[in-house]
Amino acid sequence: MLVIDNLTRHYGDRRALDGVSLRIEPGSFVGVIGRSGAGKSTLLRLINRLAEPSSGRILHGETDVTALSGHQLRDWRARCAMIFQQFNLVGRLDVMTNVLMGRLSHVPSHRSLLRMWSEADKAMALAALDGFDMGQFAGVRADQLSGGQQQRVAIARALVQEPEIILADEPVASLDPRNTRLVMDALAEVNRRYGITVMCNLHSLDLARAYCDRLIGLVAGRVVFDGRGFDLTEDVARRLYGLEAGEVLDDEASMPPPSMTIPARPAHHAAIGA
């Protein structure tokens, strides 16, 4: 259970997050929605400890995440993987090496610096890529891929971290409709197949309805909606987005997501490719 307790973050006089309290059940797919500046990215960055809260706590089971430092904080970031809008791949490195970077917390530092990856690590990385139909690009430089392909590589990298939680910060914001569907399918299948908790910031309300089993709506850093997709009415949309509500509704995105096949559970869940 991930518990967010009265979490607040100040940037000068502005409250980017204002007393947010949530309980996130293991294995859920949670969409965080709201207009730009509502606090969506701040919330995810605080959970991953890429930013520090001004007040409040983040708890995961018996662990006080807000009190972690050093190697314990690094371990948390491995267990709570982050996927970014900008993909954050190393463009000059090949796809396989980028995915293997997700294993850094599982291997000694001298091996990772020398890229002395074990055969088991390589097999895990390739199986993750194959599961997202990216195995044929393993030897290709990351900067030669399309945006949708790069994002699927980023998801594969997160998967081989063996995370309990994946935080996706606007993962489809820069993608066309086809690649949006492929990336969201990948996240949904990771959630369903592995039981990994997914928290995903989304701009499209109908995309959120189609993929997420719980939606959390933020306005000015405060939670103003917490419910299921069918509870998200046009009135709620107007409350969240004001005059922008019509722009974030997309009927095509509301179609049920098609399923895709990805490999068996990784490592402590059951090794990828096993």
CORKA-V479832 format. One record per pair of residues at least 12 apart in sequence whose C-alpha atoms are under 10 Angstrom apart, sorted by the first residue. I is the first residue (numbers start at 1). GAP is how many residues later the second one is. If there is no record, write none. Layout:
# CORKA-V479832
I,GAP  I,GAP
This chain:
# CORKA-V479832
1,22  1,23  1,24  1,25  1,26  1,58  1,59  1,60  1,61  1,196  2,20  2,21  2,22  2,23  2,24  2,45  2,56  2,57  2,58  2,59  2,60  2,61  2,63  2,163  2,195  3,18  3,19  3,20  3,21  3,22  3,44  3,54  3,55  3,56  3,57  3,58  3,61  3,62  4,15  4,16  4,17  4,18  4,19  4,20  4,39  4,42  4,43  4,52  4,53  4,54  4,55  4,56  4,61  5,14  5,15  5,16  5,17  5,18  5,50  5,51  5,52  5,53  5,54  6,12  6,13  6,14  6,15  6,16  6,49  6,50  6,51  6,52  7,12  7,13  7,14  7,15  7,36  7,39  7,40  7,46  7,47  7,48  7,49  7,50  7,51  7,214  7,215  8,12  8,13  8,34  8,35  8,38  8,44  8,45  8,46  8,47  8,48  8,49  8,213  8,214  9,30  9,33  9,34  9,37  9,42  9,43  9,44  9,45  9,46  9,47  9,212  10,42  10,43  10,44  10,45  11,43  14,206  14,207  15,24  15,39  15,205  15,206  15,207  16,21  16,22  16,23  16,24  16,25  16,26  16,27  16,203  16,204  16,205  16,206  17,20  17,21  17,22  17,23  17,24  17,25  17,26  17,29  17,36  17,37  17,38  17,201  17,202  17,203  17,204  17,205  17,206  18,21  18,36  18,37  18,38  18,200  18,201  18,202  18,203  18,204  18,205  19,36  19,37  19,202  19,203  19,204  20,23  20,36  20,37  20,198  20,201  20,202  20,203  21,35  21,36  21,37  21,201  21,202  22,36  22,194  22,201  22,204  23,36  23,37  24,36  24,173  24,174  24,175  24,190  25,172  26,138  26,139  26,169  26,170  26,171  26,172  27,137  27,138  27,163  27,164  27,165  27,166  27,167  27,168  27,169  27,170  27,171  28,137  28,163  28,164  28,167  28,168  28,169  28,170  28,171  28,184  28,185  28,186  29,136  29,137  29,158  29,159  29,161  29,162  29,163  29,166  29,167  29,168  29,169  29,170  29,171  29,179  29,182  29,183  29,184  29,185  29,186  30,137  30,167  30,168  30,169  30,170  30,171  30,178  30,181  30,182  30,183  30,184  30,185  30,186  30,196  30,197  30,198  31,137  31,167  31,168  31,169  31,170  31,171  31,172  31,174  31,176  31,177  31,178  31,180  31,181  31,182  31,183  31,184  31,185  31,186  31,195  31,197  31,198  32,12  32,136  32,137  32,138  32,167  32,168  32,169  32,170  32,171  32,173  32,176  32,180  32,182  32,183  32,184  32,185  32,186  32,191  32,193  32,194  33,137  33,167  33,168  33,169  33,170  33,171  33,172  33,175  33,182  33,183  33,184  33,185  33,186  33,190  33,192  33,204  33,207  33,208  34,167  34,168  34,169  34,170  34,171  34,182  34,183  34,184  34,185  34,186  34,187  34,189  34,190  34,191  34,203  34,205  34,206  34,207  34,211  34,214  35,167  35,168  35,169  35,182  35,183  35,184  35,185  35,205  35,206  35,207  35,209  35,210  35,213  36,167  36,182  36,183  36,184  36,205  37,181  37,182  37,183  37,184  38,179  38,180  38,181  38,182  38,183  38,184  38,185  38,202  38,203  39,178  39,179  39,180  39,181  39,182  39,183  39,184  40,129  40,130  40,160  40,161  40,162  40,163  40,176  40,177  40,178  40,179  40,180  40,181  40,182  41,43  41,126  41,127  41,128  41,129  41,159  41,160  42,127  42,179  43,124  43,126  43,158  43,175  43,178  44,38  44,122  44,123  44,124  44,125  44,155  44,156  44,157  45,37  45,122  45,124  46,12  46,19  46,20  47,12  47,13  47,18  47,19  47,29  47,30  47,33  47,35  47,120  48,17  48,18  48,25  48,26  48,28  48,29  48,30  48,31  48,32  48,33  48,34  48,117  48,118  48,119  49,16  49,17  49,19  49,20  49,24  49,25  49,27  49,28  49,31  50,27  50,32  52,14  53,13  60,16  63,13  71,34  74,31  75,30  75,31  75,88  76,87  76,88  76,89  77,28  77,84  77,86  77,88  77,89  78,24  78,25  78,26  78,27  78,28  78,80  78,81  78,82  78,83  78,84  78,85  78,86  78,87  78,88  79,26  79,79  79,82  79,83  79,84  79,85  79,86  79,87  80,78  80,81  80,82  80,83  80,84  80,85  80,86  80,87  80,116  80,117  80,118  81,21  81,74  81,76  81,77  81,78  81,79  81,80  81,81  81,82  81,83  81,84  81,85  81,86  81,87  81,117  82,72  82,73  82,75  82,76  82,81  82,83  82,84  82,85  82,86  82,87  82,117  83,68  83,69  83,71  83,72  83,74  83,75  83,83  83,84  83,85  83,86  83,87  83,88  83,117  84,67  84,70  84,71  84,83  84,84  84,85  84,86  84,87  84,88  84,89  85,62  85,66  85,83  85,84  85,85  85,86  85,87  85,88  85,89  85,90  85,116  86,61  86,64  86,65  86,68  86,83  86,84  86,85  86,86  86,87  86,88  87,60  87,61  87,62  87,63  87,64  87,65  87,66  87,67  87,68  87,82  87,84  87,85  88,62  88,63  88,66  89,12  89,52  89,53  89,54  89,61  89,62  89,64  89,65  89,68  90,51  90,52  90,53  91,49  91,50  91,51  91,52  91,53  91,54  91,59  92,48  92,49  92,50  92,51  92,52  93,46  93,47  93,48  93,49  93,50  94,43  94,44  94,45  94,46  94,47  94,48  94,49  94,50  95,30  95,31  95,34  95,39  95,40  95,41  95,42  95,43  95,44  95,45  95,46  95,47  95,48  95,49  95,50  95,55  95,58  95,59  95,61  95,62  96,26  96,29  96,30  96,33  96,38  96,39  96,41  96,42  96,43  96,44  96,45  96,46  96,57  96,60  96,61  97,18  97,20  97,25  97,28  97,41  97,42  97,43  97,44  97,45  97,60  98,27  98,40  98,43  98,44  98,55  98,56  98,58  98,59  99,22  99,23  99,25  99,26  99,27  99,29  99,30  99,39  99,54  99,55  99,56  99,57  99,58  99,59  99,60  99,61  99,62  100,12  100,15  100,17  100,21  100,22  100,23  100,24  100,25  100,26  100,56  100,57  100,58  100,60  100,61  101,14  101,16  101,24  101,56  101,57  101,59  101,60  102,19  102,23  102,52  102,53  102,54  102,55  102,56  102,57  102,58  102,59  102,60  102,61  103,14  103,18  103,19  103,21  103,22  103,54  103,55  103,56  103,57  103,58  103,59  104,13  104,56  104,57  105,56  106,15  106,54  106,55  106,56  107,14  120,151  120,152  120,153  121,39  121,146  121,151  123,148  123,149  123,150  123,151  124,32  124,35  124,36  124,139  124,142  124,143  124,147  124,148  124,149  124,150  125,13  125,28  125,31  125,32  125,34  125,35  125,36  125,141  125,147  125,148  126,12  126,30  126,34  126,146  126,147  127,29  127,33  127,135  127,136  127,137  127,139  127,144  127,145  127,146  127,147  128,24  128,25  128,27  128,28  128,29  128,30  128,31  128,32  128,134  128,135  128,136  128,137  128,138  128,144  128,145  129,23  129,24  129,25  129,26  129,27  129,28  129,30  129,31  129,133  129,134  130,26  130,131  130,132  130,133  130,143  131,21  131,25  131,55  131,58  131,59  131,129  131,130  131,131  131,132  131,133  131,141  131,142  132,17  132,20  132,21  132,23  132,24  132,50  132,51  132,53  132,54  132,57  132,128  132,129  132,130  132,131  133,16  133,19  133,20  133,127  133,128  133,129  134,15  134,16  134,18  134,19  134,22  135,18  137,12  137,16  138,15  146,29  146,33  147,25  147,27  147,28  147,29  147,32  147,33  148,23  148,24  148,26  148,27  148,28  148,29  148,30  148,31  148,32  148,33  148,34  148,35  149,30  149,33  149,34  150,33  151,20  151,21  151,24  151,28  151,29  151,31  151,32  151,35  152,19  152,27  152,30  152,31  152,32  152,34  152,35  153,30  154,17  155,13  155,16  155,28  155,31  155,32  155,35  156,30  156,31  156,34  159,28  159,31  159,35  159,37  159,106  159,107  159,113  160,105  160,106  160,107  160,111  160,112  161,105  161,106  162,32  162,34  162,103  162,104  162,105  162,106  162,107  162,108  162,109  162,110  163,31  163,33  163,34  163,103  163,105  163,106  164,30  164,31  164,32  164,33  164,34  164,105  165,26  165,30  165,31  165,32  165,33  165,34  166,21  166,24  166,25  166,30  166,31  166,32  166,33  166,34  167,30  167,31  167,32  167,33  167,34  168,19  168,30  168,31  168,32  168,33  168,34  169,30  169,31  169,32  169,33  170,30  170,31  170,32  170,33  171,12  171,13  171,16  171,29  171,30  171,31  172,12  172,28  172,29  172,30  172,31  172,32  173,28  173,29  173,30  173,31  177,75  177,76  180,27  180,73  181,26  181,72  181,76  181,77  182,75  182,76  182,77  182,78  184,16  184,23  184,24  184,26  184,27  184,28  184,73  184,74  185,26  185,72  185,73  185,74  185,75  185,76  186,73  186,74  186,75  186,76  187,12  187,13  187,24  188,23  188,24  188,69  188,70  188,71  188,72  189,68  189,69  189,70  189,71  189,72  189,73  190,70  190,71  190,72  190,73  190,75  192,67  193,68  193,69  193,70  193,71  193,72  194,68  194,69  194,70  194,71  194,72  194,75  194,76  195,70  195,74  196,73  198,14  199,13  199,15  199,16  199,17  200,12  200,15  201,14  201,15  201,16  202,13  202,46  203,38  203,44  203,45  203,46  204,41  204,43  204,44  204,45  204,46  204,47  204,49  204,50  205,24  205,27  205,28  205,29  205,32  205,36  205,40  205,41  205,42  205,43  205,44  205,45  205,46  205,48  205,49  206,23  206,26  206,42  206,43  206,44  206,45  206,46  206,47  206,48  206,49  207,22  207,41  207,42  207,43  207,44  207,45  207,46  207,47  207,48  207,49  207,50  208,20  208,21  208,24  208,41  208,45  208,46  209,19  209,20  209,21  209,22  209,23  209,44  209,45  209,46  209,47  210,19  210,20  210,43  210,44  210,45  210,46  210,47  211,18  211,42  211,43  211,44  211,45  211,46  212,16  212,17  213,14  213,15  213,16  213,17  214,12  214,13  214,14  214,15  214,16  214,17  215,12  215,13  215,14  215,15  215,16  215,17  216,12  216,13  216,16  217,15  217,19  217,20  217,22  217,23  217,24  218,21  218,22  218,23  219,20  219,21  219,22  220,20  223,17  224,12  224,15  224,16  225,12  225,14  225,15  234,12  234,15  237,12
